[in-house]
Amino acid sequence: MDGKFLKRFESFENSLISLSEARERDLSDSFVLSGTSAKFSITFDLAWKTMKDILVQHYAITGFVSGSPREVLKMAYKAWLIEGDVWMEMLSVRNQLAHDYDGVIVKKYCQKIVCEYIDRLYEYRKRVKQVLDGREEGEQGKS
C-alpha cells in the first residue's frame, strides 16, 4: 500500500478512536450529539475511501463506474472487507446527517451509532489489518 493509503488509514483509526469517546459521554447533550454526528460522518467517509484504496491497490479492482460510496461498499462486500447490510444503512444515516440542521436525525440515530456502528467500524479496521498483514481468509469472521 502506498503512503497516501497509510496516511488515510491512520486518519481513519484516529477518527474512530475519537468517535468511540461518545460511548463515555452524555448523549443527551446537544454538543455531544453534534460532535458524534460530525465524527461519525468523517469516520465513515475515511472508511469507504480506504476501502476503495484497498480494492484498487491490493485487489486490483478498478471497474468502478463512478467510485461512489455505494459502489465501493458493494465491491468491498464482494471482496470480504465488510459484511452485512449495515454498511448501506450507515451510508444512508451519513447522508441524512449531512442535512440535519436541527439535530433531529442525530437524536434518532445516536444510540445506533454508539452501540452498533462503532463496532462495525472496528471490525472493518481489524479486517484491513488482516489484509495488510497477509492473513486473508475466505470469510471475514475468521481469524
VOGU-3710 file (C-alpha; in Angstrom, 3 decimals, decimal comma):
1> mdgkflkrfe> 0,000/0,000/0,000  1,216/3,457/-0,771  1,868/6,309/1,632  -1,407/8,044/0,782  -3,373/4,959/1,838  -1,387/4,548/5,052  -1,958/8,191/5,974  -5,678/7,932/5,220  -5,949/4,683/7,198  -4,147/6,284/10,140
11> sfenslisls> -6,608/9,187/9,964  -9,466/6,659/9,950  -8,073/4,956/13,058  -7,638/8,252/14,896  -11,125/9,382/13,924  -12,599/6,067/15,085  -10,885/6,380/18,461  -12,252/9,888/18,788  -15,757/8,759/17,776  -15,576/5,986/20,372
21> earerdlsds> -15,363/8,630/23,086  -19,096/9,154/22,520  -19,635/5,906/24,428  -18,462/7,663/27,578  -20,367/10,913/27,078  -23,819/12,215/27,875  -25,705/11,584/24,638  -28,491/13,915/25,688  -26,093/16,890/25,495  -26,597/18,747/22,209
31> fvlsgtsakf> -22,870/19,490/21,866  -22,023/15,800/22,275  -24,717/14,890/19,759  -23,386/17,300/17,153  -19,822/16,108/17,750  -20,891/12,486/17,436  -22,702/13,279/14,191  -19,711/15,078/12,704  -17,180/12,488/13,842  -19,327/9,602/12,572
41> sitfdlawkt> -19,601/11,224/9,142  -15,857/11,816/8,944  -15,015/8,316/10,162  -17,447/6,706/7,736  -16,028/8,732/4,833  -12,492/7,707/5,708  -13,631/4,077/5,943  -15,163/3,902/2,479  -12,250/5,800/0,947  -9,750/3,351/2,451
51> mkdilvqhya> -11,953/0,529/1,136  -11,620/1,974/-2,333  -7,838/2,249/-1,914  -7,606/-1,410/-0,865  -9,834/-2,587/-3,680  -7,708/-0,757/-6,242  -4,220/-1,262/-4,805  -4,474/-4,677/-3,145  -7,129/-6,479/-5,165  -6,578/-4,622/-8,473
61> itgfvsgspr> -10,313/-3,983/-8,752  -10,725/-0,930/-10,943  -14,140/-1,459/-12,528  -15,841/1,338/-10,641  -18,228/3,307/-12,780  -18,350/6,334/-10,529  -16,414/5,361/-7,427  -19,392/6,385/-5,295  -19,575/5,203/-1,686  -22,461/2,854/-2,551
71> evlkmaykaw> -20,477/1,272/-5,362  -17,370/0,922/-3,206  -19,377/-0,693/-0,386  -20,841/-3,242/-2,805  -17,378/-4,152/-4,099  -15,932/-4,257/-0,571  -18,693/-6,682/0,419  -17,846/-8,941/-2,525  -14,161/-8,802/-1,536  -14,971/-9,750/2,096
81> liegdvwmem> -13,736/-6,440/3,512  -17,130/-5,844/5,123  -20,208/-7,900/5,825  -23,908/-7,338/6,147  -26,370/-4,704/5,051  -25,457/-2,432/7,943  -22,910/-0,595/5,782  -25,610/0,561/3,381  -27,640/1,620/6,397  -24,633/3,534/7,718
91> lsvrnqlahd> -24,277/5,269/4,359  -27,928/6,277/4,484  -27,527/7,658/8,005  -24,374/9,540/6,986  -26,260/11,078/4,065  -29,171/12,089/6,290  -26,839/13,623/8,875  -25,451/15,935/6,194  -28,864/17,640/6,162  -29,605/17,501/9,891
101> ydgvivkkyc> -29,848/21,200/10,609  -31,914/20,936/13,795  -30,415/17,799/15,384  -33,473/15,584/14,914  -31,708/12,933/12,828  -28,689/12,586/15,106  -31,021/12,157/18,094  -32,774/9,373/16,196  -29,577/7,517/15,266  -27,091/8,388/18,002
111> qkivceyidr> -27,697/5,217/20,029  -27,287/3,106/16,897  -24,048/4,912/16,019  -22,667/4,345/19,503  -23,982/0,825/20,108  -23,642/-0,743/16,651  -21,878/1,337/14,025  -18,711/1,917/16,047  -18,350/-1,854/16,464  -18,738/-2,349/12,711
121> lyeyrkrvkq> -16,068/0,259/12,061  -13,730/-1,558/14,465  -14,470/-4,847/12,677  -13,503/-3,175/9,412  -10,306/-1,847/10,992  -9,410/-5,380/12,121  -10,105/-6,744/8,651  -7,888/-4,153/6,997  -5,050/-5,051/9,334  -5,514/-8,719/8,413
131> vldgreegeq> -5,352/-7,849/4,724  -2,252/-5,722/5,231  -0,594/-8,458/7,280  -1,392/-11,013/4,585  -3,709/-13,020/6,849  -6,620/-13,071/4,459  -9,116/-15,873/4,665  -12,206/-16,743/2,700  -14,529/-15,371/5,320  -14,192/-12,133/7,198
141> gks> -15,305/-13,516/10,553  -12,390/-15,984/10,791  -9,143/-15,038/12,467
//
